[in-house]
């Protein structure tokens, strides 16, 4: 059950320094900061995220550095220091902060706020900064949420996953479904925007189970919804269960049905899609940090296994929390490897990522043969004809969103 | 380690340990090694013994041959060790066996009085596989006797048996030998019985050797001298020499191996190839011992090589007779046959831009393979390639492997098929080497080639084999018990069935114990039809097949089912149909794909996602378009592959 493997890449320098080309125009591009909190009370069977339980970490890690829930905020702040050094004085103020995990709310709210304060001190926060934390419905209270809000957090993304007990059981989610409603209302009382995270396609989940979850979501009237199809990742407990035939592999057709149902019900409830797997009450409640990933702006990922992107350089940190802490203790960049994107790779990424957004891709960015493919994509019902004609943008239809890979391949046609 | 270190300083292998003139040389002791060798072109036929070794692929022929080379002093012990070490890499099989199509070895044997006489032994190599029966027959025709070498732990195999019969038909004297007697699993008594039953004689006459330890090899050499007849021929007649092998060498051009029957061949003279009447100058003539040693000619009964400067083995064909241009023989030695391709397959480069490279590679292989024929072919599904004719499946496999390994080509080969002769109602005849040539009109008659197959297996499998042969349209010709628990079964079978999956099935139904050999045995009229496979209504020529009417339905269902598994779902539904003419006999459906998007992108790991895209992009390049349907190359390979034929020898 090892967390997902890191990609291969080129070695990253110990200083973490970036090439001058990556820092060009830095001041004019939005900067986001992601903070990874690699702790959970238990590991869920489907999860391949880089997270560890207290037992797994066993107090002191193999690299000798003490790392744990109580010390993590200080370790993370060291990387914030590093980020400030590497990005230098040209760095803009931070537009978005997103704390994910793991289970960020395993940390005391005071620690989360302390990390945010650290970012504010070193970089400054934009006046309209968006600050999100993921939260487990069981590990938040009205007080902890208020503390976050007062500390500068603006959003909370609650890991609801499903409203159906047997689905939660298969996912090995231990939270009490009733706690979701309590968390939502406490967050709202604290002045936080609320997003609900859902998973569909869990083995054993029927279409009506899924409808029940969606109905529950609609009833809670969140500002934002993320719904992700379950992917059985190699190396997870669930993958082993599938291999042994204990649970069924999620079926693409079933997931397609569920996606269509979600899009239908959420749209009807006033939540519009803005990215393949994300819906928002209004453009103002879209997750700007999430959009940054898809639009290719800059972000720095703090924490073990976190990924970063600045000016066409992508890098990722060592995975184990103790190795991560040890590097920082030695004033060495925790980056495990990096890659500098070629022009072609940047173009491919642009097509791959931009096509997932409701804003779509400007037609003029689609190259030669890919552009002639657009007519065919419209004819096949994968690209919205009106957007293409009236605003010159390639925007996916509902069917097209489900077949986004096909669309991208056709847009990249040689 | 000392030996290994010594390898670097070894004398060049081209230097024979004892040259003909060096008669007083004293060699370190290996007992009756000849003190001097007999000079080529001056050896009385009485002192010549020509033999080959008939053996199954892993029954130890090379090891025994090496041991003979060592004991006769042709290769010294130190060089032999080096050679043995070389066997670790790919050169190993090629090393001595390829270079030594015919090795001349001196051997001193004692007569009744104990007096030693030096003889000249020519060991002629035989190709060891099923598709090269003709080449084997020519090698055998160059010999007076054969060593029948059988693994004492495994017994005789069908292949060996077939070659043994061939040798017996050629009136060769057979010396039965059990090898690997040093193995714990050896059962020499059991297999001596079996051999005695096959060739007649007493089980005790069966020699027992170990090529590995050398045990029994000296007595074997003595027996070769004693038992095999000396060659006979007319020394004064015009020369007649039979070509039993012909090999293209990058530096020398074609090296031709001959056995002189009558007369004499000398360097610089003009020679004539009797089948083509082509005249060449003999640039070089000599013997191999174990490297080529040019000499002043070859006389009656001798075996050696000649070089004329031709660049293509087609100009120097196995089975042909060589004679003097100045004093040509009236009649050739007989037995020459043009190689005739029996199995055809389309070879297509996976990357279409490799087409010129494939053409060049085939042109090169052709220089060394007189049986290889090909012509350009265009397939709607597979693009440009070649229709290639082979002697059989193994030949196909060898050529394909060489194209891939030596020339670095990635190839798709279509389902191999045999040749059919179709006569239409209007009397028009069509020779079909490709299912796409199968005529559409009303058909009066179709004939297909058949083979005479020999199957050897433990007797417990008789039932299973009979059932299989029945299914494969075989008819039993006869059956014999080789020993209490081993049976030889003889069948007539359509070659098409062998080409399809017979060997696979045979192996699986006999848990790998059965061995198979076959040779062509004419044609028969059969009730055959062409089954076409359609994707979204478009015929995919690569999947079409000519099959027996009773098998058409099975083939259609099997291929449609296979393709359904192999072709990924597309944006639209793809019907797969199997049809005979306009009649649909099987149908499958590939449902349209509805979702391929990865929902999330965890923690900003875009790299992983992009790498997936790049991998898919690479994959797209390996897609062939059939109409609008994208078919991965792998699907062609998997649907067309007849895996079971690999490794058959």
Contacts between the chains, C-beta under 8 A, distances in Angstrom:
chain1	res1	chain2	res2	distance
A	4	B	602	7.4
A	7	B	605	7.3
A	7	B	607	4.5
A	7	B	608	5.4
A	7	B	611	6.2
A	9	B	607	7.2
A	34	B	603	7.0
A	34	B	604	6.2
A	36	B	603	6.6
A	49	B	602	6.5
A	49	B	603	7.4
A	50	B	603	7.5
A	100	B	603	6.6
A	227	B	599	7.8
A	228	B	599	4.4
A	228	B	600	4.6
A	229	B	595	7.6
A	229	B	599	4.2
A	231	B	598	7.0
A	231	B	599	7.1
A	231	B	600	7.5
A	252	B	593	7.1
A	252	B	594	6.5
A	252	B	595	4.7
A	252	B	596	7.5
A	253	B	591	7.7
A	253	B	594	5.6
A	253	B	595	7.4
A	255	B	595	5.7
A	256	B	594	3.8
A	256	B	595	4.1
A	259	B	595	6.9
A	276	B	597	5.9
A	276	B	599	6.7
A	277	B	599	4.7
A	277	B	600	6.1
A	293	B	601	6.2
A	293	B	604	5.3
A	293	B	606	6.9
A	294	B	601	8.0
A	299	B	604	6.5
A	301	B	603	6.8
A	301	B	604	5.9
A	305	B	603	7.2
A	306	B	603	6.2
A	306	B	604	7.6
A	307	B	603	5.6
A	307	B	604	4.2
A	307	B	605	4.9
A	307	B	606	7.3
A	307	B	607	7.2
A	308	B	604	7.3
A	309	B	604	6.8
A	309	B	606	6.9
A	314	B	606	6.5
A	314	B	607	5.3
A	316	B	605	7.1
A	316	B	607	7.3
A	339	B	607	6.3
A	345	B	610	6.5
A	348	B	610	6.2
A	348	B	613	6.2
A	348	B	614	7.2
A	348	B	617	7.9
A	349	B	606	6.4
A	349	B	610	5.5
A	352	B	609	6.7
A	352	B	610	6.4
A	352	B	613	5.6
A	353	B	606	6.9
A	356	B	597	7.9
A	380	B	571	6.3
A	382	B	571	7.8
A	399	B	594	7.9
A	401	B	597	6.5
A	402	B	594	5.8
A	402	B	595	4.3
A	402	B	596	7.4
A	402	B	597	5.9
A	403	B	571	6.5
A	403	B	593	7.0
A	403	B	594	7.3
A	403	B	595	6.9
A	403	B	596	5.6
A	403	B	597	6.8
A	404	B	596	7.3
A	404	B	597	3.9
A	405	B	596	4.1
A	405	B	597	5.7
A	405	B	598	7.5
A	405	B	613	7.8
A	405	B	616	7.2
A	406	B	571	6.0
A	406	B	593	7.7
A	406	B	596	5.8
A	408	B	613	6.7
A	409	B	613	8.0
A	409	B	616	6.6
A	409	B	617	7.1
A	409	B	620	6.3
A	412	B	613	7.9
A	412	B	617	6.6
